[in-house]
């Protein structure tokens, strides 16, 4: 069974940093498209950052220069380094693995709360 498990969320003051992890099991993440999404209360889920199938990265404008997506294939884990956090970054952050065949796999999400 394929699973993604996020960790690293928490409460941080504005200007602080957090690193989220997305650990995969039951699948080797090499060469899969993967990404991070977030959903704030009352808002739609939005893309934060992602890897394309070619391995390039793309970021939402609202996180460019502050967040960095990365992955360690040896650990089968994807990361999201979040710096200079703002209160508006408060949301549940979820990772996703995109499969060509079959449904995408989502993690359960991790709460990030940024206080002002």
DATA-V826738 format. One line per field, one symbol per residue. ss: DSSP state (H for helix, E for strand, L for the rest). phi: phi as a letter, one per 40 degrees, with the letter a starting at -180 (. if undefined). burial: b if it has 24 or more other ideal C-beta (glycine too) atoms within 12 Angstrom, else e. A space follows every 10 residues. Layout:
BEGIN
ss=???
phi=???
burial=???
END
This chain:
BEGIN
ss=LLEEEEELLE EEELLLLEEE EEEEELLLLL LLEEEEEEEL LLLLLEEEEE ELLLLLEEEL HHHLLLEEEE EELLLLEEEE EELLLLHHHL EEEEEEEELL LLLLEELLLE EEEEEL
phi=.cbbbcahci bacdgcbabc bbcbbgaccd gccaabbaac dgbccbcbaa ccccgcbbbc dcbdgbbbca abcccfbbbb cbbfcbdccc acbbbabcbc bgccbbccgb cbbbcc
burial=eeebbbbbbe ebeeeeebbb bbbbeeeebe ebbbbbbbeb eeeeebbbbb beeeeebebb eebeebbbbb beeeebbbbb bbeebbeebb bbbbbbbbee eeeebbbebb bbbbee
END
